Amino acid sequence: MLKLLFDDAKHQPGPKRLDARFQLLIMANRLGAEGSILVGDIITAHPDSHHIRALAVGAVKAADPTDPVVQHVARAVLTGDPLATDQYYYKLVLDRLEAGLTADNFVGRFAMLVAKVRQAVEHEHAGWVAMDIARLTAGLGEDERHYLVIIVHHLARLVDRASEFDMTVAKLLERVRTIPGQVGERLVSQILARADDVSMAHKIEHISRRLKSSTATGDDKDLVDVIIAGNPDPAELTVWREALGTPSALDGDGLPDDWARAWRWSAVLPSDSLRGWEEQIARVSELHSSPESAFDRRIPLFSSRWGQSVYSVEELAGHPVGEAATLIAQWRPSAEDKWSLKSARQLARALQTAVESSPTQWSEDPVGVVRSLREPVYVLHYFIGLTTKATDVTAHTETIMTGAQLVRRERWEPTVLGGDDFDFEPDWHGVDTATVDLIAALANSDAPLHAHLDMAWEWATEHLDHVAHPRDRTIEPRDALTQAINNRRGRGMQAAVALAAWEYRNGGAIRSRFVEILDEVVRIPGDVGMEFRSVLAERRVLLESIAREWLDDNVGILFRDETHGQETFNLTLTYSSRATPWFYDALREDLFAAARRGASKAVSWLMLGTLHSVEGYNANMIIDKFRGTTDLLATAAEDAAFMVQGSAVGAPELAVAVGFWRALLNAKRAHVPAEALRSMGRWAFVDGLAEDDWAQLTNETLQVTGGVTDYAIEVADRCRTVPVPTVSTQILLTLLGKGEPWEQHHIAGTALEALRALSQTRSDENFAVLQTRLIELGQHEAVDLIPYEDRDDT
């Protein structure tokens, strides 16, 4: 019925048509999933209507993120000018788009974002948007509003997750290379840095092209780091020096552009590639210091446009602490400040930075400081600064706690210092939570809390809400721990654990109230209970030390509870610092079960226990538990190789890993399918394994897999010099003609190099058959090569 009304509305004049469809959108929203198709139709028909856009995005927020309506609405909403600043809608829709990725919809959603990014970078205003040098996946700043920056960031996040949905590197490159300019090139750098199946030559060539850019980025640095880590022949990198060219001469007052370009790239390139530019880079550095290398975080290039402090950090540091606090407290926003975007929040952040820069001075008289500051926005950021530097201020614990106690008692009436709670804090609730964070940080720093311990426990426990709170922040997409650490209850639980650990270290006995809290929180149902559990899961290793008896008694309810046990277990795999003997002993079957259901890191933890010969963990058990399960066995095999990549010759864990490889080869194929052995290509990276052993095992593996292997290029490269006569050439023979086109090309070239080397150095049983196979594959240079034993006759 609503669909018919939607079609009929097209006969109405413009304003009436829009109003009619707005009313239909309201009704469609109320239908939930049943109305999602109509929501998509309406937003597609009226993408520029602010009211329809708001309702449609609301529908996305309420819908299951896998619902097609998310993509329908995204297609309509994500059409902004590169300079557009409707960031709330962009971020919400893009977050939901990513949260709902599945194997069935990934390709469609990824292709849509590629098209949207391509459209944005081709827009006439694209050149006006400053793209940060941080890698594209670096978190967006709170003030980042430009559509182009936001959508490129989210596309980069999807690129990072493509392997989860079996999208090949070839397909990624095929689509991303349709995006022109710097954005497309940076995304290609990101892909190549993570690609194990692209040749070193292609990666080096891409950086050569990137050197035409005026500046290096975090994406370029990642790729350069990968290349350097691969220990290429220095001759292969001469193309970088050639791409930089030779320095131009000084002409006039300013420095030449190529000097600035070389200076910026010097933050990324190896010194040998900068040969000939040393003097010019030094000259630029004299004027601008060393080149910017903040590739992990974004720097607001035009921060004054989005907000600034009325006093800089340097200005605050130029005053004694008391005077600086008074100066801050006396400021009031004016109409002029509003237009220049100066706010109490920005001033508070400048204060926080000043505190972090000089924590000792700012912690000498916290009572005087908070009395002067008075406003919750300033006190909040003052305490955040002290929390960040807790280890530096433990000598002032007594005065800090007294200052925090004063604030919680007085709760001075806040002054309205702006238009909303982004500009200032309208109440003291945030400060209350900041004091809880502060006591947790002091406890973790072993500060002398003896005199204030009961008060600290009171503050922590009053935050342990057992029901959802109106002020709870909802983080999308999220897991329980992310939600917990952004809410008061999670921070209260973290503080309670920190205080219990402090008591354990400083007195040996923890108050009984802590065990009561543990008993309570693991029995709270729903999302609230899961938030408490997530903190315990993350702090599991600490709990093993301070509350082992409780953990022994409650391991079942914590990790095997029918409703929340699996999620709690998954979180301890993801966030706890390490596996421990207790964990391996108490949760062995749970760990195998987690691996079978696909929990992140479960297989890795199993292999870690196996490689370190933990009792109850061995190769035969892994094979038996994962019998016939190709994906799990392949992951276990690759993880084993990955974990010993840096192991020295003769290391115990290396011997265990090799034993696992042999066990997989010797197992019945019904137990270990041939496809599971393809991941053994990872062993090409393990330098600690002797060439004879590696070649023999790799050759046996390839006979089982029919020559198909992961990391085929790297396997071939390890045979380039034929380190093991006959066996190395047999590996190359088996690899020839297998894999992706670029792999086949690289392997054939490598085999030709090996054949050429053999022709000059020694005989090999496989020379003739390898030569014949190369000629069949079109490598006609092989025709003229002569076996080493025949050279004298020739």
Salt bridges, closest charged atoms under 4 A:
ASP7 OD1 - LYS3 NZ 3.30
ASP81 OD2 - HIS123 NE2 3.61
ASP81 OD2 - HIS125 ND1 2.46
ASP86 OD2 - ARG53 NH1 3.26
ASP95 OD1 - HIS154 NE2 3.11
GLU98 OE1 - ARG157 NE 2.74
GLU98 OE2 - ARG161 NH1 3.56
GLU124 OE2 - HIS125 NE2 3.93
GLU142 OE1 - ARG349 NH2 2.66
ASP160 OD1 - ARG194 NE 2.44
GLU164 OE1 - ARG161 NH2 3.19
GLU174 OE1 - LYS171 NZ 3.79
GLU185 OE1 - ARG210 NH1 2.88
ASP196 OD2 - ARG682 NH2 3.99
GLU205 OE2 - ARG209 NH1 3.25
ASP219 OD2 - ARG186 NE 2.97
ASP220 OD2 - ARG210 NH2 2.80
ASP222 OD1 - ARG135 NH2 2.70
ASP225 OD2 - LYS221 NZ 2.76
ASP272 OD2 - ARG241 NH1 3.51
ASP272 OD1 - ARG275 NH2 1.97
ASP296 OD1 - ARG135 NH1 2.35
GLU323 OE1 - HIS319 ND1 3.57
GLU398 OE1 - HIS452 NE2 3.18
GLU410 OE2 - ARG409 NE 3.72
GLU425 OE2 - ARG345 NH2 2.85
ASP427 OD2 - ARG471 NH2 3.90
ASP432 OD1 - ARG408 NH1 3.91
ASP432 OD1 - ARG411 NH1 3.00
ASP437 OD2 - ARG491 NH2 2.72
ASP446 OD1 - ARG505 NE 2.97
ASP454 OD1 - ARG511 NH1 3.08
GLU462 OE2 - ARG408 NH2 1.90
ASP465 OD2 - ARG488 NE 2.77
ASP472 OD2 - ARG489 NH2 2.72
GLU476 OE1 - ARG96 NH1 3.51
GLU503 OE2 - ARG511 NE 2.71
GLU516 OE1 - ARG513 NH1 3.45
GLU520 OE1 - HIS466 NE2 3.97
GLU520 OE2 - ARG513 NH1 3.10
ASP527 OD2 - ARG478 NH2 3.78
GLU531 OE1 - ARG489 NH1 2.76
GLU538 OE1 - ARG539 NE 2.71
GLU544 OE2 - ARG540 NH1 2.44
GLU589 OE1 - LYS625 NZ 3.06
ASP590 OD2 - ARG560 NE 2.88
ASP624 OD1 - ARG627 NH2 2.49
GLU638 OE2 - ARG682 NH2 3.33
GLU691 OE1 - ARG718 NE 3.19
ASP717 OD1 - ARG720 NH2 2.62
ASP717 OD1 - HIS746 NE2 2.77
GLU753 OE1 - ARG720 NH1 2.69
GLU776 OE1 - ARG773 NH1 3.39
GLU781 OE1 - ARG756 NH2 3.06
